[in-house]
Amino acid sequence: MSIAIDTAATTASPCQSCGACCAYSRNWPRFTIEDDDALDLIPAQLVNERLSGMRCDGERCAALKGTIGQATACGIYAVRPEVCRTCMPGDPECTMARRKFGLPPLSG
């Protein structure tokens, strides 16, 4: 299956050429402070069986499209969980996830 990723956008945001945080751990894309209305916007097939976070394929979030370290995109970016919104390029969580995939830390 081929997916289209906006290559112009990958140069604008280091996240779109990385995606490591979305494949770091099946426990990371968890729901925390979202209200029921926000959670209802996430497609049911992407929510895990405990309804506590995103479904993962191995360690990788099922909403992640593309290849880690090359070009990635979130399939539900506009309605992604809060934990996904708070991981910022170059922060400690980003650095930890990038290290797992052999990617260098982002310089600030």
C-alpha positions as a Markdown table, in Angstrom:
| # | Residue | x | y | z |
|---|---|---|---|---|
| 1 | Met | 0.0 | 0.0 | 0.0 |
| 2 | Ser | 1.4 | 3.4 | -1.0 |
| 3 | Ile | 0.6 | 6.5 | 1.1 |
| 4 | Ala | 1.1 | 10.0 | 0.1 |
| 5 | Ile | 3.2 | 12.2 | 2.4 |
| 6 | Asp | 3.6 | 15.9 | 1.8 |
| 7 | Thr | 7.4 | 16.1 | 1.2 |
| 8 | Ala | 7.3 | 19.9 | 1.4 |
| 9 | Ala | 5.9 | 19.6 | 4.9 |
| 10 | Thr | 8.7 | 17.2 | 6.0 |
| 11 | Thr | 11.2 | 20.0 | 5.6 |
| 12 | Ala | 9.1 | 22.4 | 7.6 |
| 13 | Ser | 8.8 | 20.1 | 10.7 |
| 14 | Pro | 11.4 | 17.7 | 11.9 |
| 15 | Cys | 8.5 | 15.5 | 13.2 |
| 16 | Gln | 7.3 | 14.7 | 9.7 |
| 17 | Ser | 10.7 | 13.3 | 8.8 |
| 18 | Cys | 11.0 | 11.4 | 12.1 |
| 19 | Gly | 7.9 | 9.7 | 13.7 |
| 20 | Ala | 10.1 | 8.0 | 16.4 |
| 21 | Cys | 7.8 | 9.1 | 19.3 |
| 22 | Cys | 4.9 | 7.4 | 17.6 |
| 23 | Ala | 6.7 | 4.1 | 17.5 |
| 24 | Tyr | 8.6 | 4.2 | 20.8 |
| 25 | Ser | 6.3 | 2.2 | 23.0 |
| 26 | Arg | 2.8 | 0.8 | 22.9 |
| 27 | Asn | 2.3 | 2.4 | 26.3 |
| 28 | Trp | 3.1 | 5.9 | 25.1 |
| 29 | Pro | 0.0 | 6.8 | 23.0 |
| 30 | Arg | -2.2 | 6.7 | 26.1 |
| 31 | Phe | -5.2 | 8.8 | 26.9 |
| 32 | Thr | -4.8 | 11.1 | 29.9 |
| 33 | Ile | -6.8 | 14.3 | 30.1 |
| 34 | Glu | -9.0 | 14.1 | 27.0 |
| 35 | Asp | -12.7 | 14.4 | 27.6 |
| 36 | Asp | -15.3 | 12.0 | 26.1 |
| 37 | Asp | -16.1 | 14.3 | 23.3 |
| 38 | Ala | -12.5 | 14.5 | 22.2 |
| 39 | Leu | -12.1 | 10.7 | 22.5 |
| 40 | Asp | -15.2 | 10.1 | 20.4 |
| 41 | Leu | -13.5 | 11.8 | 17.4 |
| 42 | Ile | -10.7 | 9.2 | 17.3 |
| 43 | Pro | -11.8 | 6.3 | 15.0 |
| 44 | Ala | -12.8 | 3.3 | 17.1 |
| 45 | Gln | -10.5 | 0.9 | 15.1 |
| 46 | Leu | -7.5 | 3.0 | 16.3 |
| 47 | Val | -8.3 | 2.7 | 20.0 |
| 48 | Asn | -6.8 | -0.2 | 22.0 |
| 49 | Glu | -9.0 | -2.9 | 23.6 |
| 50 | Arg | -8.8 | -1.3 | 27.1 |
| 51 | Leu | -10.0 | 2.0 | 25.7 |
| 52 | Ser | -6.9 | 3.6 | 27.4 |
| 53 | Gly | -4.9 | 4.7 | 24.4 |
| 54 | Met | -4.2 | 4.2 | 20.8 |
| 55 | Arg | -4.0 | 0.7 | 19.3 |
| 56 | Cys | -0.5 | -0.2 | 18.3 |
| 57 | Asp | 1.0 | -2.6 | 15.8 |
| 58 | Gly | 3.9 | -3.8 | 18.0 |
| 59 | Glu | 5.3 | -0.6 | 19.5 |
| 60 | Arg | 4.0 | 1.6 | 16.6 |
| 61 | Cys | 0.9 | 3.6 | 16.9 |
| 62 | Ala | -1.7 | 2.4 | 14.3 |
| 63 | Ala | -2.3 | 5.9 | 13.2 |
| 64 | Leu | 1.3 | 6.5 | 12.1 |
| 65 | Lys | 1.9 | 6.4 | 8.3 |
| 66 | Gly | 5.2 | 6.3 | 6.6 |
| 67 | Thr | 8.8 | 5.2 | 7.5 |
| 68 | Ile | 10.5 | 6.2 | 10.7 |
| 69 | Gly | 13.4 | 8.6 | 10.1 |
| 70 | Gln | 12.3 | 9.3 | 6.5 |
| 71 | Ala | 8.8 | 10.6 | 6.0 |
| 72 | Thr | 5.9 | 10.2 | 8.4 |
| 73 | Ala | 2.5 | 11.5 | 9.1 |
| 74 | Cys | -0.3 | 11.0 | 11.7 |
| 75 | Gly | -3.4 | 9.7 | 10.2 |
| 76 | Ile | -5.5 | 11.5 | 12.8 |
| 77 | Tyr | -3.4 | 14.5 | 13.4 |
| 78 | Ala | -6.3 | 16.9 | 14.1 |
| 79 | Val | -7.8 | 14.7 | 16.8 |
| 80 | Arg | -4.6 | 13.0 | 18.2 |
| 81 | Pro | -4.4 | 12.4 | 21.9 |
| 82 | Glu | -3.0 | 15.0 | 24.3 |
| 83 | Val | 0.2 | 13.0 | 24.9 |
| 84 | Cys | 0.9 | 13.3 | 21.2 |
| 85 | Arg | 0.4 | 17.1 | 21.4 |
| 86 | Thr | 2.8 | 17.6 | 24.3 |
| 87 | Cys | 5.9 | 15.7 | 22.8 |
| 88 | Met | 7.9 | 18.5 | 21.3 |
| 89 | Pro | 10.8 | 18.4 | 18.8 |
| 90 | Gly | 14.0 | 18.2 | 20.8 |
| 91 | Asp | 12.5 | 17.6 | 24.3 |
| 92 | Pro | 13.7 | 14.7 | 26.5 |
| 93 | Glu | 10.9 | 12.4 | 25.2 |
| 94 | Cys | 11.8 | 13.2 | 21.6 |
| 95 | Thr | 15.5 | 12.6 | 22.2 |
| 96 | Met | 14.7 | 9.3 | 23.9 |
| 97 | Ala | 12.5 | 8.1 | 21.1 |
| 98 | Arg | 15.0 | 9.2 | 18.4 |
| 99 | Arg | 17.8 | 7.4 | 20.2 |
| 100 | Lys | 15.8 | 4.1 | 20.0 |
| 101 | Phe | 15.8 | 4.4 | 16.2 |
| 102 | Gly | 19.4 | 5.5 | 15.9 |
| 103 | Leu | 18.5 | 9.0 | 15.0 |
| 104 | Pro | 20.6 | 12.0 | 16.3 |
| 105 | Pro | 19.1 | 14.4 | 18.8 |
| 106 | Leu | 17.5 | 17.5 | 17.3 |
| 107 | Ser | 19.5 | 20.7 | 18.0 |
| 108 | Gly | 17.6 | 23.6 | 19.4 |
